[in-house]
Amino acid sequence: MSKELEKAGLPVALVTAMYPVAEQVRATRIVKGVSIPHPCGDPALPAELDARLRKEIVLTALKALETDVKEPTVFSPNIA
Amino acid sequence: MITVVHIVNQFFAGIGGEDKAGVPVGVSEAAAGAARGLQLQLGAQATIASTVHFGDNWFHEHKEEALKAILAVVQEKQPQVVIAGPAFNAGRYGVSCVEICNRVANELKIPCVTAMHVENPAIGLYRDHANLNYYCLPTAETTAGMADALKALAKFSLRLANGESIGPAKTEGYIGRGIRRLEKTDRPGFERAIDMLLKKINNQPFETEIAMEVWDDIPPAPALDHVKDRNIAVITTSGVVPWGNPGRFKTYRNTHWEKYNIAEVKELEPGKWEAVHGGYNVAYMNKNPHYGVPLDALRTLEAEGVIGAGKLYPAYYVIPGNQGSPAVMRRIGKEIAEDLKKDNVEGVLFVAT
């Protein structure tokens, strides 16, 4: 799906915990998600930290959209 | 005696070339144009009851009308098999042939066969259809291959009409559609797998039983400068939908997408949204739908000015991705891209589970 969107000229930041698969199928801008059932955040964290983590993931995705790439590229949110 | 309906474009019906591409669907009783050559190949075993023709442009400009008219003729004649083409490397003609075959096979349950060059643009569509009841045979690029094509079509169509079972593409010679079929074998999977592994280790040739999809490279779309001034939309395959699943998604193998309004929505409250997906444990997503559609973070970034006011698209797109076939997902991607471009969306945040 994401490749069809890119083909149509729309850059896509693909947030997924299965980033090796995303690379394998040649998606382009890939953002590391936390885990398969909860890519955007971590339910093990207190609500506030979870929200902050989610914001960091979205920020990383926006940064990915601003970055020119030539091949599948994985962007890692700063999870500290 | 086997009855056949043959479907050709205006050129192969002998009506005319590009100047006649606008002619509507028409019928000749018995074999006409290219169908005469086909009748010769079919011999005494089968009769072409009707030759149906259509103008190359007319078909595409009046697709539903054309398909209805063609289906009506086939319905009336009740043939045991329908033959369309050969289309060689003619794009419009090739696409018409596969679309007709797909509809006849699905709606009238009559097996069909067409033929064209492997590089005909219709081949992608043929693979997307992945329809067990119609086949496409390879031909030469031009009409120089007519005699061979008609011979192959005649032979294959007689087998279909006789209800013979057709084996896999590589032994039967039709163009493969990527359909995996179950086969009976005497040896259990682990023995066959170990055989393959040993061959691989010894650098001997071996053949996989499960051919993987080949993924093509696409040139990435150019980056966005000043993301905050850009229209951004969210798409997800997590299956997060309004509570009650109004789009009636299944937990697997969905074939349509939905778009849900978030214009006035600040956050996705649990209990108002749910995740429909059979491929992961949806408990976390149901408790906090933001794991699939991070609307809270997007609204915060909007308030902070990282995303411009009014730049977040007022709806998000969803299809539960579980067991989605690559062909369906490609179509969905195309459809959503079209919808987004209509509304001037410039970039996509895509959350996949």
Interface residues (C-beta under 8 A of the other chain):
Chain A: M1 S2 K3 E4 L5 E6 K7 A8 G9 L10 P11 V12 A13 L14 V15 T16 A17 M18 A22 Q24 V25 R26 T28 R29 G33 I36 P37 H38 P39 C40 G41 P43 D50 A51 R54 K55 I57 V58 L59 A61 L62 K63 L65 E66 T67 D68 V69 K70 E71
Chain B: W215 D216 D217 I218 P219 P220 A221 P222 A223 L224 D225 V227 R230 I232 I235 T237 S238 Y280 N281 V282 A283 Y284 M285 K287 N288 H290 Y291 G292 P294 D296 A297 L298 T300 L301 V306 I307 I319 M329 R330 I332 G333 K334 I336 A337 E338 L340 K341 V345 E346 G347 V348 L349 F350 V351 A352 T353
